[in-house]
């Protein structure tokens, strides 16, 4: 819930099962429709790995932290939620520079 709020989404979206995955795909990939790939066997494993790698990059975390997100997800999700890191979206940063 805290990660969603850091990314500018409403926290309650994380509670709803499919909508939470849709929103997480929207946060990491930029388009929520990638969540449809989660329903394909074996592709879903790759999708979740890619999602956690991109999530680490969006919060400006290093490679070791990203590996922790992939292999020890519950622990590192909690760390990511409650540390001081900030979400960085390239599109939002470009829009701020143009203003």
Secondary structure as UniProt FT lines:
FT   HELIX           2..6
FT   TURN            7..8
FT   HELIX           11..14
FT   HELIX           17..29
FT   HELIX           32..39
FT   TURN            41..42
FT   HELIX           43..58
FT   TURN            59..60
FT   HELIX           63..71
FT   HELIX           73..82
FT   HELIX           90..98
//
